[in-house]
Structures are given as C-alpha cells and as structure tokens.
Amino acid sequence: MGSQEVLSQTTRLASSSALLQVLFRVVTFGLNAFTLRYLSRELIGVVNVRLTLLYSTVVFLAREAFRRACLSGSTKRNWTKTINLLWLTVPLGVFWSIFLGLVWLHLLEVPDPSVVPHYQAGVVAFGLSAIIELLGEPLWVLAQAHLFVRLKVIAESLSVVSKCVLTVILVVLYPQWGLYIFSLAQLLYVTVLVMCYVIYFVMFLGSPEATKKSFPVARMKALLPNLMEDETFVNWKEARLTWSFFKQSFLKQILTEGERYVMTFLNVLNFGDQGVYDIVNNLGSLVARFIFLPIEESFYVFFAKVLERGKNVKDQKRDDVAMAANVLELLLKLVLLIGLTITVFGYAYSQLALDIYGGSVLSSGTGPDLLRCYSLYVLFLAINGVTECFTFALMCKEEVDRYNFVMLGLSFTFLCISYFLTRWHGSIGFILANCFNMGIRIAHSVHYIYDYFKESTYRPLAGLLPSPFLVLVYIISGVITGFSEVFFCCDKGWMPRLIHISVGALCFAAAIIAMFCTETKLIHFVRSQ
C-alpha cells in the first residue's frame, strides 16, 4: 500500500471516527440532560466518575500498550504471533478487574445506599464489562490495521445507541433501580460491540473479498491463540515494545484521568459536585473528543505505516518524509485553529451554554468559570494530541523507556498540583493542573519533532504559527463577544440572549473568512482529503 493510499484511507478513518464521536458525545450529552431530570446528581457522579473510571482504567491498562505495539509497522507480519500476543489482554484484564474491583469495594468511600443504591453490583458489572470488551481486542486490531472504516463506525454506533435506548427506558420505568440501570446498559454496550466484530469477521473471512485483499487470516479458528511448532508463541520484538508501552500507558492513564483519581481517592469533592464537574467536563470536551481523538488515533496509524520506527530522518525514504512532514504541519495548523476558535468563543458563551443545558443548577456557582477554563484546556488538548501521535509512532524502544521516566516525574507532579489547586480553587483546580500537564507533554513532543527534522529541509512545527491577521481577528472577536456577554447575557430574557448569539455568529463568520483568506494550503488539504 503506497503512502498516498495510506493517507487517503487514514483521512477516511479519521473523518468517519469523528462522525462516530459526534454521535457518541451528542447522545451522551443528551442522556446527561435527560437523566438530570430523573436521577440525583450523586448517582450521576458515581456512574460517570467512580464506575466509569474503574472500567476505563481496566481497559486502558490491559490493552493500550498492546494496541500501540501491534499497530506499529507494516501489515505484512506473522499475524498468528501478533494475535497470540493480543489474547494476553484478557488475563491481564481479569487481573486488573479483580484487583481494582476489590479496591473500589473495600478501600474507597461507599456511597449512601439510600441515595446511590446497588453500588456493589455496579462495581462488579463495570469490571465484567471491561473483560467482555477485551475479548474482541484481536478483531479490533486487525480491523484497525487494515483500515476497516465502516466496521468501526457501525459497531460503535450500534453499541452506543443500544446502551442509550436501554438507559432511557429503564430510567423512565424503573428509576428506583439506581445503579442496576447503568450496569445493564454498560453490559449491553460491550456485548453489542464485540458481537458486531465477531459477526463481521465470520462473514468476511473466506469470502471472495478477503481473498482479493490477500487478508492474512483465512478462518475464525486462526483468531484464537495458536501454538506453532518450533516457533515462539509471540513475536518477542513486539512483546518487548509492548512492555515499554505498558510502563508508559500506566503513567499516561494517571495523567489522562488524573482529576478522577484525585476525586475518587482523596475525596476533595462530594459525589454531587463530582456529578456537576463531570457534566461540565462532558460539555467542554464535546468538540475535543469527536475531532481531536479520531485524528490522533487515525494518524498514529498513518505515521507508523509511512515512517519506520527508530530510524532517523536520513534513513527514511525521501518521499515518505516529505509527505509525513507536510501532513504533520497541516494537522498542527488544523487543530491549532480549532482550539483557538473554541478558546476565544468559549469564554463568552460558557454561561449561556450551561444555562440552556441544565438551567441554574449548572449556570450558577463555579460552572461557567469551569467551562471557560476548559475552553483554554481544549487548545492544549488539540496540540498535544497531534504532537504525541507523531512522537509515539516514531520513538524506538529505548526512547520510549526514557520517556517513561519523564512521565513518572510528571505523574507525581501532576497529582500533587491537582490536589493543592483543588483545595485552593475547587474543581477549577483540576482544569488548571491539566493545562500544566499538557503544556509539559507538548514541550517534550515539540522538542522530539524539532530534533527529528532538524537534519532535513522540512519544518512541520511551522504549523503552530497562525497568520498574524487571523490572530488579530481572534483578539477582536474575543473582546467584542466579551462585552456582548456583559451587556446581553444571561438573566435579561431571551431577546438579549439572541442578540448575544447573533454577535457571536458574526464574529465566528469573520474568523472563518479570515481562515479561508490566510490558510489556503490548509483549506486545500481539508477539501482534498
């Protein structure tokens, strides 16, 4: 598969994943607004923070390192050994589920049963759901490595819709069930997800389409662990790389979900405040999750396929280096402009968004300031996602190991800063600590990218420098919308609100026009890919 074809399929994967994330986040967004009217903030806090953290921690620790190692390099490999390696995620998931489940049940504060009933059942169900999802990991990696775009979109869409439909039905009919509702919905979600992959591969393997594509697996039995005579059970190069990524993923999980760990283990916020924080966090991360995450996941595959891990720029094919540098520069410019737009307009429209979404429960108190800080954090998220996806796709094992020490120090510093900033400034302290964390990670990745390309003629970091005219438009838009919020929002009725929205729409249109006039290369890339 040529570099241009990889780029084309990768951009399809990124755009399809982005649409999938739109569906997922919008449905979650609507579900939170709906459940707020039927269930307590405390129950939502336990589900969205405590139990979701258990599930995401088990899944991340069990599979993230395997995904990164097994998606690196060419698809032409001994897939039997790769599949054997991927099946190790299941016993690893069982271990983490049991270990962390006992921690969640016996070492953490147990919610009041009268407010949050059936907590123990919830812990068991969310831990079990992680194990069920890991059963489909070999299928997921095969599909991702061969860029099966439609399969991922259909599988995750069906699972999300199934989960939400069941949740709504049970919330309306049996609100007294408490955590049983979300436990059943979570189990349905992972079951539908895994079954979609199983059904697809049952139909695909052995078909004329699979033969035409020279697919490396011929039958379903080959997707189970296989012992080969006179050969090792796994590819030890992949296994060593997995171990390096595992040490890193453990630290990355702390950094990614740090505020939830602080909330869960240090009790700096009660369950009700955790619920409000999570709702605001979901609202603030809507664009970040459905645009930046698909880009990061998909272009990690692109960079890992186009450039060889561990080789310097002089030892790579010149055309591949040119394409990778050009794509990296344009991706940085794209996410930078999206992040700047959210930061500028998010400041003046946070209170209005929360008031429309959840009423005075969310728009009063620290809610608006929390969302404003999150708008700034989105800018850090945007840049970090692309710079890290390139860095992790190119690092050799030794570089990954060295970076693990950096992550270790950063993890400890981040947790300390989170704790003290939260004591000082409440839930806003979490966002400020995350900005610090992302800033350090961006600095490391930028340094790596600079060193990688310094012996070539390419300077992809130029993508982090927007046009001065566009920056001026952003500054003017921020000032105008800031004054508009003071005069027209948000307790003066609907007509002033509509004026405030209209002012924002005009400023946003001006920023878009300025982008089209100044960033022609980026516009061409987005249109063509």
Contacts in CASP RR format, 6 or more apart in sequence:
PFRMAT RR
TARGET T0000
AUTHOR 0000-0000-0000
METHOD contacts of the structure
MODEL  1
MGSQEVLSQTTRLASSSALLQVLFRVVTFGLNAFTLRYLSRELIGVVNVR
LTLLYSTVVFLAREAFRRACLSGSTKRNWTKTINLLWLTVPLGVFWSIFL
GLVWLHLLEVPDPSVVPHYQAGVVAFGLSAIIELLGEPLWVLAQAHLFVR
LKVIAESLSVVSKCVLTVILVVLYPQWGLYIFSLAQLLYVTVLVMCYVIY
FVMFLGSPEATKKSFPVARMKALLPNLMEDETFVNWKEARLTWSFFKQSF
LKQILTEGERYVMTFLNVLNFGDQGVYDIVNNLGSLVARFIFLPIEESFY
VFFAKVLERGKNVKDQKRDDVAMAANVLELLLKLVLLIGLTITVFGYAYS
QLALDIYGGSVLSSGTGPDLLRCYSLYVLFLAINGVTECFTFALMCKEEV
DRYNFVMLGLSFTFLCISYFLTRWHGSIGFILANCFNMGIRIAHSVHYIY
DYFKESTYRPLAGLLPSPFLVLVYIISGVITGFSEVFFCCDKGWMPRLIH
ISVGALCFAAAIIAMFCTETKLIHFVRSQ
1 9 0 8 1.000
1 75 0 8 1.000
1 305 0 8 1.000
3 306 0 8 1.000
3 319 0 8 1.000
3 320 0 8 1.000
3 323 0 8 1.000
4 323 0 8 1.000
6 302 0 8 1.000
6 305 0 8 1.000
6 306 0 8 1.000
7 302 0 8 1.000
7 306 0 8 1.000
7 323 0 8 1.000
7 327 0 8 1.000
7 529 0 8 1.000
8 529 0 8 1.000
9 147 0 8 1.000
9 149 0 8 1.000
10 147 0 8 1.000
10 298 0 8 1.000
10 299 0 8 1.000
10 301 0 8 1.000
10 302 0 8 1.000
11 298 0 8 1.000
11 529 0 8 1.000
12 147 0 8 1.000
12 149 0 8 1.000
13 147 0 8 1.000
13 149 0 8 1.000
13 152 0 8 1.000
13 294 0 8 1.000
13 298 0 8 1.000
13 301 0 8 1.000
14 294 0 8 1.000
14 295 0 8 1.000
14 297 0 8 1.000
14 298 0 8 1.000
14 299 0 8 1.000
15 294 0 8 1.000
16 149 0 8 1.000
16 150 0 8 1.000
16 152 0 8 1.000
16 153 0 8 1.000
16 294 0 8 1.000
17 152 0 8 1.000
17 153 0 8 1.000
17 293 0 8 1.000
17 294 0 8 1.000
17 297 0 8 1.000
17 298 0 8 1.000
18 290 0 8 1.000
18 291 0 8 1.000
18 294 0 8 1.000
18 295 0 8 1.000
19 153 0 8 1.000
19 290 0 8 1.000
20 152 0 8 1.000
20 153 0 8 1.000
20 156 0 8 1.000
20 157 0 8 1.000
20 290 0 8 1.000
20 294 0 8 1.000
21 289 0 8 1.000
21 290 0 8 1.000
21 291 0 8 1.000
21 293 0 8 1.000
21 294 0 8 1.000
22 290 0 8 1.000
23 157 0 8 1.000
23 160 0 8 1.000
23 161 0 8 1.000
24 156 0 8 1.000
24 160 0 8 1.000
24 289 0 8 1.000
24 290 0 8 1.000
25 282 0 8 1.000
25 285 0 8 1.000
25 286 0 8 1.000
25 289 0 8 1.000
25 290 0 8 1.000
26 286 0 8 1.000
27 160 0 8 1.000
27 161 0 8 1.000
27 164 0 8 1.000
28 164 0 8 1.000
28 282 0 8 1.000
29 282 0 8 1.000
29 283 0 8 1.000
29 286 0 8 1.000
31 164 0 8 1.000
31 167 0 8 1.000
31 168 0 8 1.000
32 44 0 8 1.000
32 48 0 8 1.000
32 279 0 8 1.000
32 282 0 8 1.000
33 357 0 8 1.000
33 358 0 8 1.000
34 168 0 8 1.000
34 171 0 8 1.000
35 44 0 8 1.000
35 167 0 8 1.000
35 171 0 8 1.000
36 44 0 8 1.000
36 279 0 8 1.000
36 358 0 8 1.000
36 361 0 8 1.000
38 171 0 8 1.000
38 172 0 8 1.000
38 175 0 8 1.000
39 171 0 8 1.000
39 175 0 8 1.000
39 178 0 8 1.000
40 115 0 8 1.000
40 116 0 8 1.000
40 272 0 8 1.000
41 271 0 8 1.000
41 272 0 8 1.000
41 275 0 8 1.000
41 276 0 8 1.000
41 361 0 8 1.000
42 111 0 8 1.000
42 112 0 8 1.000
42 115 0 8 1.000
42 116 0 8 1.000
42 270 0 8 1.000
42 271 0 8 1.000
42 272 0 8 1.000
42 275 0 8 1.000
43 115 0 8 1.000
43 116 0 8 1.000
43 178 0 8 1.000
43 179 0 8 1.000
44 272 0 8 1.000
44 275 0 8 1.000
44 278 0 8 1.000
44 279 0 8 1.000
45 271 0 8 1.000
45 272 0 8 1.000
45 274 0 8 1.000
45 275 0 8 1.000
45 278 0 8 1.000
46 111 0 8 1.000
46 116 0 8 1.000
46 119 0 8 1.000
46 179 0 8 1.000
46 271 0 8 1.000
46 274 0 8 1.000
47 179 0 8 1.000
47 182 0 8 1.000
48 274 0 8 1.000
48 275 0 8 1.000
48 278 0 8 1.000
48 279 0 8 1.000
48 282 0 8 1.000
49 260 0 8 1.000
49 263 0 8 1.000
49 264 0 8 1.000
49 271 0 8 1.000
49 274 0 8 1.000
49 275 0 8 1.000
49 277 0 8 1.000
49 278 0 8 1.000
50 104 0 8 1.000
50 108 0 8 1.000
50 111 0 8 1.000
50 264 0 8 1.000
50 271 0 8 1.000
50 274 0 8 1.000
51 122 0 8 1.000
51 123 0 8 1.000
51 126 0 8 1.000
51 179 0 8 1.000
51 182 0 8 1.000
52 126 0 8 1.000
53 257 0 8 1.000
53 260 0 8 1.000
53 261 0 8 1.000
53 264 0 8 1.000
54 100 0 8 1.000
54 101 0 8 1.000
54 104 0 8 1.000
54 123 0 8 1.000
54 126 0 8 1.000
54 127 0 8 1.000
54 130 0 8 1.000
55 126 0 8 1.000
55 127 0 8 1.000
55 129 0 8 1.000
55 130 0 8 1.000
55 186 0 8 1.000
56 257 0 8 1.000
57 96 0 8 1.000
57 100 0 8 1.000
57 253 0 8 1.000
57 257 0 8 1.000
58 93 0 8 1.000
58 96 0 8 1.000
58 97 0 8 1.000
58 100 0 8 1.000
58 127 0 8 1.000
58 130 0 8 1.000
58 131 0 8 1.000
59 93 0 8 1.000
59 130 0 8 1.000
59 133 0 8 1.000
59 134 0 8 1.000
60 249 0 8 1.000
60 253 0 8 1.000
60 256 0 8 1.000
61 92 0 8 1.000
61 93 0 8 1.000
61 96 0 8 1.000
61 246 0 8 1.000
61 249 0 8 1.000
61 250 0 8 1.000
61 253 0 8 1.000
62 89 0 8 1.000
62 90 0 8 1.000
62 92 0 8 1.000
62 93 0 8 1.000
62 96 0 8 1.000
62 130 0 8 1.000
62 134 0 8 1.000
63 89 0 8 1.000
63 134 0 8 1.000
63 137 0 8 1.000
64 245 0 8 1.000
64 246 0 8 1.000
64 249 0 8 1.000
64 252 0 8 1.000
64 253 0 8 1.000
65 242 0 8 1.000
65 243 0 8 1.000
65 244 0 8 1.000
65 245 0 8 1.000
65 246 0 8 1.000
65 248 0 8 1.000
65 249 0 8 1.000
66 85 0 8 1.000
66 86 0 8 1.000
66 88 0 8 1.000
66 89 0 8 1.000
66 137 0 8 1.000
66 141 0 8 1.000
66 242 0 8 1.000
66 245 0 8 1.000
67 137 0 8 1.000
67 141 0 8 1.000
67 144 0 8 1.000
68 241 0 8 1.000
68 242 0 8 1.000
68 245 0 8 1.000
68 249 0 8 1.000
68 300 0 8 1.000
68 392 0 8 1.000
69 85 0 8 1.000
69 238 0 8 1.000
69 239 0 8 1.000
69 241 0 8 1.000
69 242 0 8 1.000
69 245 0 8 1.000
70 82 0 8 1.000
70 85 0 8 1.000
70 86 0 8 1.000
70 141 0 8 1.000
70 145 0 8 1.000
70 238 0 8 1.000
70 242 0 8 1.000
71 141 0 8 1.000
71 144 0 8 1.000
71 145 0 8 1.000
71 300 0 8 1.000
71 301 0 8 1.000
71 304 0 8 1.000
72 241 0 8 1.000
72 304 0 8 1.000
72 309 0 8 1.000
72 393 0 8 1.000
73 304 0 8 1.000
73 305 0 8 1.000
73 308 0 8 1.000
73 309 0 8 1.000
74 305 0 8 1.000
75 145 0 8 1.000
75 146 0 8 1.000
75 216 0 8 1.000
76 216 0 8 1.000
77 216 0 8 1.000
77 235 0 8 1.000
78 235 0 8 1.000
79 142 0 8 1.000
79 216 0 8 1.000
79 217 0 8 1.000
79 222 0 8 1.000
80 222 0 8 1.000
80 226 0 8 1.000
80 228 0 8 1.000
81 228 0 8 1.000
81 231 0 8 1.000
81 232 0 8 1.000
81 233 0 8 1.000
81 234 0 8 1.000
81 235 0 8 1.000
81 238 0 8 1.000
82 141 0 8 1.000
82 234 0 8 1.000
82 235 0 8 1.000
82 238 0 8 1.000
83 138 0 8 1.000
83 142 0 8 1.000
83 217 0 8 1.000
83 222 0 8 1.000
83 223 0 8 1.000
83 224 0 8 1.000
83 225 0 8 1.000
83 226 0 8 1.000
84 225 0 8 1.000
84 226 0 8 1.000
84 233 0 8 1.000
84 234 0 8 1.000
85 234 0 8 1.000
85 235 0 8 1.000
85 238 0 8 1.000
85 239 0 8 1.000
85 242 0 8 1.000
86 137 0 8 1.000
86 138 0 8 1.000
86 141 0 8 1.000
87 137 0 8 1.000
87 138 0 8 1.000
87 224 0 8 1.000
87 225 0 8 1.000
88 234 0 8 1.000
89 134 0 8 1.000
89 137 0 8 1.000
90 131 0 8 1.000
90 134 0 8 1.000
90 135 0 8 1.000
90 137 0 8 1.000
92 134 0 8 1.000
93 130 0 8 1.000
93 131 0 8 1.000
93 134 0 8 1.000
94 131 0 8 1.000
96 130 0 8 1.000
97 127 0 8 1.000
97 128 0 8 1.000
97 130 0 8 1.000
97 131 0 8 1.000
100 127 0 8 1.000
101 123 0 8 1.000
101 124 0 8 1.000
101 127 0 8 1.000
104 123 0 8 1.000
105 120 0 8 1.000
105 123 0 8 1.000
108 264 0 8 1.000
108 265 0 8 1.000
109 267 0 8 1.000
110 119 0 8 1.000
111 119 0 8 1.000
111 271 0 8 1.000
113 119 0 8 1.000
115 271 0 8 1.000
116 178 0 8 1.000
116 179 0 8 1.000
116 271 0 8 1.000
117 176 0 8 1.000
117 177 0 8 1.000
117 178 0 8 1.000
117 179 0 8 1.000
118 177 0 8 1.000
118 178 0 8 1.000
118 179 0 8 1.000
118 180 0 8 1.000
118 183 0 8 1.000
119 179 0 8 1.000
121 179 0 8 1.000
121 180 0 8 1.000
121 183 0 8 1.000
122 179 0 8 1.000
122 180 0 8 1.000
122 182 0 8 1.000
122 183 0 8 1.000
124 183 0 8 1.000
125 183 0 8 1.000
125 184 0 8 1.000
125 186 0 8 1.000
125 187 0 8 1.000
126 183 0 8 1.000
126 186 0 8 1.000
128 187 0 8 1.000
129 186 0 8 1.000
129 187 0 8 1.000
129 189 0 8 1.000
129 190 0 8 1.000
130 190 0 8 1.000
132 187 0 8 1.000
132 190 0 8 1.000
132 191 0 8 1.000
132 194 0 8 1.000
133 190 0 8 1.000
133 193 0 8 1.000
133 194 0 8 1.000
135 194 0 8 1.000
136 194 0 8 1.000
136 197 0 8 1.000
136 198 0 8 1.000
138 223 0 8 1.000
139 194 0 8 1.000
139 197 0 8 1.000
139 198 0 8 1.000
139 200 0 8 1.000
139 201 0 8 1.000
139 223 0 8 1.000
140 197 0 8 1.000
142 201 0 8 1.000
142 217 0 8 1.000
142 223 0 8 1.000
143 151 0 8 1.000
143 152 0 8 1.000
143 197 0 8 1.000
143 200 0 8 1.000
144 152 0 8 1.000
144 301 0 8 1.000
145 301 0 8 1.000
146 213 0 8 1.000
146 215 0 8 1.000
147 301 0 8 1.000
148 200 0 8 1.000
151 196 0 8 1.000
151 197 0 8 1.000
151 200 0 8 1.000
154 196 0 8 1.000
155 192 0 8 1.000
155 193 0 8 1.000
155 196 0 8 1.000
155 197 0 8 1.000
155 200 0 8 1.000
156 193 0 8 1.000
158 192 0 8 1.000
158 193 0 8 1.000
158 196 0 8 1.000
159 188 0 8 1.000
159 189 0 8 1.000
159 190 0 8 1.000
159 192 0 8 1.000
159 193 0 8 1.000
159 196 0 8 1.000
160 189 0 8 1.000
162 188 0 8 1.000
162 189 0 8 1.000
162 192 0 8 1.000
163 185 0 8 1.000
163 186 0 8 1.000
163 188 0 8 1.000
163 189 0 8 1.000
163 192 0 8 1.000
164 185 0 8 1.000
166 184 0 8 1.000
166 185 0 8 1.000
166 188 0 8 1.000
167 181 0 8 1.000
167 182 0 8 1.000
167 185 0 8 1.000
170 177 0 8 1.000
170 180 0 8 1.000
170 181 0 8 1.000
170 184 0 8 1.000
170 185 0 8 1.000
171 181 0 8 1.000
174 180 0 8 1.000
174 181 0 8 1.000
175 181 0 8 1.000
201 220 0 8 1.000
201 223 0 8 1.000
202 220 0 8 1.000
204 210 0 8 1.000
204 215 0 8 1.000
205 215 0 8 1.000
205 217 0 8 1.000
205 218 0 8 1.000
205 219 0 8 1.000
205 220 0 8 1.000
206 218 0 8 1.000
206 219 0 8 1.000
210 218 0 8 1.000
217 223 0 8 1.000
227 233 0 8 1.000
240 397 0 8 1.000
241 397 0 8 1.000
241 400 0 8 1.000
244 397 0 8 1.000
244 400 0 8 1.000
244 401 0 8 1.000
244 404 0 8 1.000
245 400 0 8 1.000
247 401 0 8 1.000
247 404 0 8 1.000
248 400 0 8 1.000
248 403 0 8 1.000
248 404 0 8 1.000
248 407 0 8 1.000
251 404 0 8 1.000
251 407 0 8 1.000
251 408 0 8 1.000
251 410 0 8 1.000
251 411 0 8 1.000
252 407 0 8 1.000
254 261 0 8 1.000
254 411 0 8 1.000
254 414 0 8 1.000
254 415 0 8 1.000
255 407 0 8 1.000
255 410 0 8 1.000
255 411 0 8 1.000
255 414 0 8 1.000
255 437 0 8 1.000
255 441 0 8 1.000
258 414 0 8 1.000
258 415 0 8 1.000
258 418 0 8 1.000
258 434 0 8 1.000
259 277 0 8 1.000
259 418 0 8 1.000
259 422 0 8 1.000
259 430 0 8 1.000
259 433 0 8 1.000
259 434 0 8 1.000
261 415 0 8 1.000
262 268 0 8 1.000
262 415 0 8 1.000
262 418 0 8 1.000
262 419 0 8 1.000
262 422 0 8 1.000
262 430 0 8 1.000
263 269 0 8 1.000
263 274 0 8 1.000
263 277 0 8 1.000
263 430 0 8 1.000
266 419 0 8 1.000
268 419 0 8 1.000
268 422 0 8 1.000
268 423 0 8 1.000
268 426 0 8 1.000
269 277 0 8 1.000
269 422 0 8 1.000
269 426 0 8 1.000
269 427 0 8 1.000
273 427 0 8 1.000
276 361 0 8 1.000
276 362 0 8 1.000
276 367 0 8 1.000
276 427 0 8 1.000
277 370 0 8 1.000
277 427 0 8 1.000
277 430 0 8 1.000
279 362 0 8 1.000
280 354 0 8 1.000
280 362 0 8 1.000
280 367 0 8 1.000
280 370 0 8 1.000
280 371 0 8 1.000
280 374 0 8 1.000
281 374 0 8 1.000
283 353 0 8 1.000
283 354 0 8 1.000
283 357 0 8 1.000
283 371 0 8 1.000
284 371 0 8 1.000
284 374 0 8 1.000
284 375 0 8 1.000
284 378 0 8 1.000
285 374 0 8 1.000
285 378 0 8 1.000
285 381 0 8 1.000
287 338 0 8 1.000
287 342 0 8 1.000
287 378 0 8 1.000
288 342 0 8 1.000
288 378 0 8 1.000
288 381 0 8 1.000
288 382 0 8 1.000
291 335 0 8 1.000
291 338 0 8 1.000
292 335 0 8 1.000
292 338 0 8 1.000
292 381 0 8 1.000
292 382 0 8 1.000
292 385 0 8 1.000
292 386 0 8 1.000
295 331 0 8 1.000
295 334 0 8 1.000
295 335 0 8 1.000
295 385 0 8 1.000
295 386 0 8 1.000
295 389 0 8 1.000
296 385 0 8 1.000
296 386 0 8 1.000
296 388 0 8 1.000
296 389 0 8 1.000
297 389 0 8 1.000
299 327 0 8 1.000
299 331 0 8 1.000
299 386 0 8 1.000
299 389 0 8 1.000
299 390 0 8 1.000
300 389 0 8 1.000
300 392 0 8 1.000
300 393 0 8 1.000
302 327 0 8 1.000
303 324 0 8 1.000
303 328 0 8 1.000
303 389 0 8 1.000
303 390 0 8 1.000
303 393 0 8 1.000
303 394 0 8 1.000
304 393 0 8 1.000
306 320 0 8 1.000
306 323 0 8 1.000
306 324 0 8 1.000
307 316 0 8 1.000
307 320 0 8 1.000
307 321 0 8 1.000
307 324 0 8 1.000
307 393 0 8 1.000
307 394 0 8 1.000
308 315 0 8 1.000
308 316 0 8 1.000
309 393 0 8 1.000
309 394 0 8 1.000
309 395 0 8 1.000
309 396 0 8 1.000
310 394 0 8 1.000
310 395 0 8 1.000
310 396 0 8 1.000
310 399 0 8 1.000
312 452 0 8 1.000
312 455 0 8 1.000
313 321 0 8 1.000
313 452 0 8 1.000
313 453 0 8 1.000
313 455 0 8 1.000
313 456 0 8 1.000
314 455 0 8 1.000
314 456 0 8 1.000
321 456 0 8 1.000
321 458 0 8 1.000
322 458 0 8 1.000
324 390 0 8 1.000
325 453 0 8 1.000
325 456 0 8 1.000
325 458 0 8 1.000
325 459 0 8 1.000
325 460 0 8 1.000
326 458 0 8 1.000
326 460 0 8 1.000
328 386 0 8 1.000
328 390 0 8 1.000
328 449 0 8 1.000
328 460 0 8 1.000
329 459 0 8 1.000
329 460 0 8 1.000
329 461 0 8 1.000
329 462 0 8 1.000
329 463 0 8 1.000
330 463 0 8 1.000
330 521 0 8 1.000
330 522 0 8 1.000
330 525 0 8 1.000
331 386 0 8 1.000
332 383 0 8 1.000
332 386 0 8 1.000
332 387 0 8 1.000
332 460 0 8 1.000
332 461 0 8 1.000
332 463 0 8 1.000
332 464 0 8 1.000
333 463 0 8 1.000
333 464 0 8 1.000
333 466 0 8 1.000
333 519 0 8 1.000
333 522 0 8 1.000
334 522 0 8 1.000
334 525 0 8 1.000
334 526 0 8 1.000
335 382 0 8 1.000
335 383 0 8 1.000
335 385 0 8 1.000
335 386 0 8 1.000
336 379 0 8 1.000
336 382 0 8 1.000
336 383 0 8 1.000
336 463 0 8 1.000
336 464 0 8 1.000
336 466 0 8 1.000
337 466 0 8 1.000
337 470 0 8 1.000
337 515 0 8 1.000
337 519 0 8 1.000
337 522 0 8 1.000
338 382 0 8 1.000
339 378 0 8 1.000
339 379 0 8 1.000
339 382 0 8 1.000
340 379 0 8 1.000
340 466 0 8 1.000
340 474 0 8 1.000
341 474 0 8 1.000
341 508 0 8 1.000
341 511 0 8 1.000
342 375 0 8 1.000
342 378 0 8 1.000
342 379 0 8 1.000
343 375 0 8 1.000
343 376 0 8 1.000
343 378 0 8 1.000
343 379 0 8 1.000
344 474 0 8 1.000
344 477 0 8 1.000
344 478 0 8 1.000
344 481 0 8 1.000
344 511 0 8 1.000
345 375 0 8 1.000
345 477 0 8 1.000
345 478 0 8 1.000
345 481 0 8 1.000
345 504 0 8 1.000
345 507 0 8 1.000
345 508 0 8 1.000
346 353 0 8 1.000
346 371 0 8 1.000
346 372 0 8 1.000
346 375 0 8 1.000
347 372 0 8 1.000
347 375 0 8 1.000
347 478 0 8 1.000
347 481 0 8 1.000
347 482 0 8 1.000
348 478 0 8 1.000
348 481 0 8 1.000
348 482 0 8 1.000
348 484 0 8 1.000
348 485 0 8 1.000
348 500 0 8 1.000
348 504 0 8 1.000
349 481 0 8 1.000
349 485 0 8 1.000
349 500 0 8 1.000
349 504 0 8 1.000
350 367 0 8 1.000
350 368 0 8 1.000
350 369 0 8 1.000
350 371 0 8 1.000
350 372 0 8 1.000
350 375 0 8 1.000
351 363 0 8 1.000
351 368 0 8 1.000
351 371 0 8 1.000
351 485 0 8 1.000
351 489 0 8 1.000
351 490 0 8 1.000
352 485 0 8 1.000
352 489 0 8 1.000
352 490 0 8 1.000
352 497 0 8 1.000
352 500 0 8 1.000
352 501 0 8 1.000
353 371 0 8 1.000
354 362 0 8 1.000
354 363 0 8 1.000
354 367 0 8 1.000
354 368 0 8 1.000
354 371 0 8 1.000
355 362 0 8 1.000
355 363 0 8 1.000
355 490 0 8 1.000
363 490 0 8 1.000
366 426 0 8 1.000
366 427 0 8 1.000
366 428 0 8 1.000
369 428 0 8 1.000
370 427 0 8 1.000
370 428 0 8 1.000
370 431 0 8 1.000
373 428 0 8 1.000
373 431 0 8 1.000
373 432 0 8 1.000
373 435 0 8 1.000
374 431 0 8 1.000
376 431 0 8 1.000
376 435 0 8 1.000
377 431 0 8 1.000
377 434 0 8 1.000
377 435 0 8 1.000
377 438 0 8 1.000
380 434 0 8 1.000
380 435 0 8 1.000
380 438 0 8 1.000
380 439 0 8 1.000
380 442 0 8 1.000
381 438 0 8 1.000
383 438 0 8 1.000
383 442 0 8 1.000
383 464 0 8 1.000
384 438 0 8 1.000
384 439 0 8 1.000
384 441 0 8 1.000
384 442 0 8 1.000
384 445 0 8 1.000
387 442 0 8 1.000
387 445 0 8 1.000
387 446 0 8 1.000
387 449 0 8 1.000
388 441 0 8 1.000
388 445 0 8 1.000
390 445 0 8 1.000
390 449 0 8 1.000
391 444 0 8 1.000
391 445 0 8 1.000
391 448 0 8 1.000
391 449 0 8 1.000
392 400 0 8 1.000
394 448 0 8 1.000
394 452 0 8 1.000
395 403 0 8 1.000
395 448 0 8 1.000
403 444 0 8 1.000
406 444 0 8 1.000
410 437 0 8 1.000
410 440 0 8 1.000
410 441 0 8 1.000
414 433 0 8 1.000
414 436 0 8 1.000
414 437 0 8 1.000
417 433 0 8 1.000
417 436 0 8 1.000
418 429 0 8 1.000
418 430 0 8 1.000
418 433 0 8 1.000
421 428 0 8 1.000
421 429 0 8 1.000
421 430 0 8 1.000
421 432 0 8 1.000
421 433 0 8 1.000
422 429 0 8 1.000
422 430 0 8 1.000
422 433 0 8 1.000
425 432 0 8 1.000
446 461 0 8 1.000
446 464 0 8 1.000
449 460 0 8 1.000
449 461 0 8 1.000
450 461 0 8 1.000
453 459 0 8 1.000
453 460 0 8 1.000
453 461 0 8 1.000
466 519 0 8 1.000
467 514 0 8 1.000
467 518 0 8 1.000
467 519 0 8 1.000
469 514 0 8 1.000
469 517 0 8 1.000
469 518 0 8 1.000
470 511 0 8 1.000
470 514 0 8 1.000
470 515 0 8 1.000
470 518 0 8 1.000
470 519 0 8 1.000
473 510 0 8 1.000
473 511 0 8 1.000
473 514 0 8 1.000
474 511 0 8 1.000
476 507 0 8 1.000
477 504 0 8 1.000
477 507 0 8 1.000
477 508 0 8 1.000
477 510 0 8 1.000
477 511 0 8 1.000
478 507 0 8 1.000
480 503 0 8 1.000
480 504 0 8 1.000
480 507 0 8 1.000
481 500 0 8 1.000
481 503 0 8 1.000
481 504 0 8 1.000
481 507 0 8 1.000
484 499 0 8 1.000
484 500 0 8 1.000
484 503 0 8 1.000
484 504 0 8 1.000
485 500 0 8 1.000
487 496 0 8 1.000
488 496 0 8 1.000
488 497 0 8 1.000
488 499 0 8 1.000
488 500 0 8 1.000
488 503 0 8 1.000
489 496 0 8 1.000
489 497 0 8 1.000
489 500 0 8 1.000
490 497 0 8 1.000
490 500 0 8 1.000
515 522 0 8 1.000
515 523 0 8 1.000
516 523 0 8 1.000
END
